[in-house]
């Protein structure tokens, strides 16, 4: 690194010398979002009566916040991995589309990605 170039922390992740350190939070966020979606689905189906306000709140949170969040994090993980270790290419899009409706499908993405890394 020359004196005129910015430190790696100021560079875009794709321009850093070792962006592999950036991949760790995405797996945790994918798993946390999946667990949150499963918990909300369990609360919705077991504890709440359909059509009530709490049911609508839980349903909205799971379908409008958590599921798209998991899909977005999945795409972000794939983007960072593409910059570091070859990535998942076009395979990430079907996983993200399925995760919009059923976030536990992101576990399949993680398993697929792990198998590819071997």
Secondary structure, DSSP 8 states (H G I E B T S, - for coil): --TTS--GGGS-GGGSTTGGGGGHHHHHHHHHHHHHHHHHHHHHHHH--TTSHHHHHHHHIIIIIIHHHHHHHHHHHHHHHHHHT---TTHHHHHHHHHHH-TTHHHHHHHHHHHHH-
